[in-house]
Amino acid sequence: MLDRVMKLRRSRRRTELGRAAPASDPTRTVEERITHLEAMIEGLQDAVYREIVRMNDELDTLRRRMEPEEISKALSQNARDRGL
């Protein structure tokens, strides 16, 4: 996903470099860039948060499966399935 974003940014940058830069207020362009960077950071924070939540859920599942009674149930079920 990061590669796609980087490629998109590079292609946009090449397109922007090909055009003549408009004579505008430098303060405005800085503010626009800061706004864009803030949006990118918020997106990154959201992605990191979603990944943390996913990993925590996965760890909780693994912890539950490692409890002695769950291991005992799994071993019993395996023995029944294999006819032991």
Phi and psi restraints in degrees (value plus and minus 20) as a CYANA .aco file:
   2 LEU   PHI     -82.5   -42.5
   2 LEU   PSI     -57.2   -17.2
   3 ASP   PHI     -82.1   -42.1
   3 ASP   PSI     -61.1   -21.1
   4 ARG   PHI     -82.8   -42.8
   4 ARG   PSI     -62.4   -22.4
   5 VAL   PHI     -84.3   -44.3
   5 VAL   PSI     -63.2   -23.2
   6 MET   PHI     -83.8   -43.8
   6 MET   PSI     -62.4   -22.4
   7 LYS   PHI     -82.9   -42.9
   7 LYS   PSI     -62.1   -22.1
   8 LEU   PHI     -82.0   -42.0
   8 LEU   PSI     -64.3   -24.3
   9 ARG   PHI     -82.6   -42.6
   9 ARG   PSI     -62.1   -22.1
  10 ARG   PHI     -83.4   -43.4
  10 ARG   PSI     -63.2   -23.2
  11 SER   PHI     -86.3   -46.3
  11 SER   PSI     -58.6   -18.6
  12 ARG   PHI     -84.5   -44.5
  12 ARG   PSI     -60.3   -20.3
  13 ARG   PHI     -83.6   -43.6
  13 ARG   PSI     -62.9   -22.9
  14 ARG   PHI     -81.8   -41.8
  14 ARG   PSI     -60.8   -20.8
  15 THR   PHI     -84.0   -44.0
  15 THR   PSI     -63.6   -23.6
  16 GLU   PHI     -86.8   -46.8
  16 GLU   PSI     -56.5   -16.5
  17 LEU   PHI     -88.4   -48.4
  17 LEU   PSI     -49.8    -9.8
  18 GLY   PHI     -90.4   -50.4
  18 GLY   PSI     -46.2    -6.2
  19 ARG   PHI    -108.0   -68.0
  19 ARG   PSI     135.6   175.6
  20 ALA   PHI     -93.8   -53.8
  20 ALA   PSI     116.8   156.8
  21 ALA   PHI     -92.0   -52.0
  21 ALA   PSI     108.5   148.5
  22 PRO   PHI     -91.2   -51.2
  22 PRO   PSI     127.8   167.8
  23 ALA   PHI    -101.1   -61.1
  23 ALA   PSI      76.3   116.3
  24 SER   PHI    -148.1  -108.1
  24 SER   PSI     158.3   198.3
  25 ASP   PHI     -90.2   -50.2
  25 ASP   PSI     101.2   141.2
  26 PRO   PHI     -81.6   -41.6
  26 PRO   PSI     -50.9   -10.9
  27 THR   PHI     -84.2   -44.2
  27 THR   PSI     -58.7   -18.7
  28 ARG   PHI     -85.6   -45.6
  28 ARG   PSI     -62.8   -22.8
  29 THR   PHI     -85.9   -45.9
  29 THR   PSI     -56.2   -16.2
  30 VAL   PHI     -84.9   -44.9
  30 VAL   PSI     -63.3   -23.3
  31 GLU   PHI     -83.6   -43.6
  31 GLU   PSI     -59.8   -19.8
  32 GLU   PHI     -83.8   -43.8
  32 GLU   PSI     -61.6   -21.6
  33 ARG   PHI     -84.9   -44.9
  33 ARG   PSI     -61.6   -21.6
  34 ILE   PHI     -83.6   -43.6
  34 ILE   PSI     -62.6   -22.6
  35 THR   PHI     -80.7   -40.7
  35 THR   PSI     -63.4   -23.4
  36 HIS   PHI     -83.2   -43.2
  36 HIS   PSI     -64.2   -24.2
  37 LEU   PHI     -83.7   -43.7
  37 LEU   PSI     -59.5   -19.5
  38 GLU   PHI     -82.1   -42.1
  38 GLU   PSI     -60.8   -20.8
  39 ALA   PHI     -84.3   -44.3
  39 ALA   PSI     -60.3   -20.3
  40 MET   PHI     -84.4   -44.4
  40 MET   PSI     -61.3   -21.3
  41 ILE   PHI     -85.1   -45.1
  41 ILE   PSI     -61.3   -21.3
  42 GLU   PHI     -82.4   -42.4
  42 GLU   PSI     -60.9   -20.9
  43 GLY   PHI     -82.1   -42.1
  43 GLY   PSI     -61.8   -21.8
  44 LEU   PHI     -84.5   -44.5
  44 LEU   PSI     -63.0   -23.0
  45 GLN   PHI     -81.4   -41.4
  45 GLN   PSI     -61.2   -21.2
  46 ASP   PHI     -82.7   -42.7
  46 ASP   PSI     -63.1   -23.1
  47 ALA   PHI     -84.5   -44.5
  47 ALA   PSI     -61.6   -21.6
  48 VAL   PHI     -84.6   -44.6
  48 VAL   PSI     -62.1   -22.1
  49 TYR   PHI     -82.0   -42.0
  49 TYR   PSI     -65.8   -25.8
  50 ARG   PHI     -80.4   -40.4
  50 ARG   PSI     -60.0   -20.0
  51 GLU   PHI     -86.6   -46.6
  51 GLU   PSI     -60.0   -20.0
  52 ILE   PHI     -83.7   -43.7
  52 ILE   PSI     -63.5   -23.5
  53 VAL   PHI     -82.0   -42.0
  53 VAL   PSI     -63.7   -23.7
  54 ARG   PHI     -81.9   -41.9
  54 ARG   PSI     -64.4   -24.4
  55 MET   PHI     -87.2   -47.2
  55 MET   PSI     -58.4   -18.4
  56 ASN   PHI     -83.2   -43.2
  56 ASN   PSI     -60.7   -20.7
  57 ASP   PHI     -82.4   -42.4
  57 ASP   PSI     -62.2   -22.2
  58 GLU   PHI     -84.0   -44.0
  58 GLU   PSI     -62.1   -22.1
  59 LEU   PHI     -85.5   -45.5
  59 LEU   PSI     -58.8   -18.8
  60 ASP   PHI     -82.0   -42.0
  60 ASP   PSI     -61.6   -21.6
  61 THR   PHI     -82.8   -42.8
  61 THR   PSI     -64.3   -24.3
  62 LEU   PHI     -84.3   -44.3
  62 LEU   PSI     -60.3   -20.3
  63 ARG   PHI     -81.9   -41.9
  63 ARG   PSI     -62.4   -22.4
  64 ARG   PHI     -82.8   -42.8
  64 ARG   PSI     -61.7   -21.7
  65 ARG   PHI     -89.2   -49.2
  65 ARG   PSI     -40.7    -0.7
  66 MET   PHI    -111.1   -71.1
  66 MET   PSI     -21.3    18.7
  67 GLU   PHI     -88.5   -48.5
  67 GLU   PSI     123.0   163.0
  68 PRO   PHI     -73.1   -33.1
  68 PRO   PSI     -62.3   -22.3
  69 GLU   PHI     -89.1   -49.1
  69 GLU   PSI     -52.7   -12.7
  70 GLU   PHI     -89.4   -49.4
  70 GLU   PSI     -58.9   -18.9
  71 ILE   PHI     -84.5   -44.5
  71 ILE   PSI     -61.0   -21.0
  72 SER   PHI     -81.9   -41.9
  72 SER   PSI     -64.3   -24.3
  73 LYS   PHI     -81.4   -41.4
  73 LYS   PSI     -63.9   -23.9
  74 ALA   PHI     -84.8   -44.8
  74 ALA   PSI     -60.7   -20.7
  75 LEU   PHI     -85.3   -45.3
  75 LEU   PSI     -61.6   -21.6
  76 SER   PHI     -83.3   -43.3
  76 SER   PSI     -64.3   -24.3
  77 GLN   PHI     -83.5   -43.5
  77 GLN   PSI     -60.9   -20.9
  78 ASN   PHI     -82.8   -42.8
  78 ASN   PSI     -63.8   -23.8
  79 ALA   PHI     -82.4   -42.4
  79 ALA   PSI     -62.1   -22.1
  80 ARG   PHI     -83.9   -43.9
  80 ARG   PSI     -62.5   -22.5
  81 ASP   PHI     -84.0   -44.0
  81 ASP   PSI     -55.4   -15.4
  82 ARG   PHI    -108.7   -68.7
  82 ARG   PSI     -25.6    14.4
  83 GLY   PHI      55.9    95.9
  83 GLY   PSI      11.3    51.3
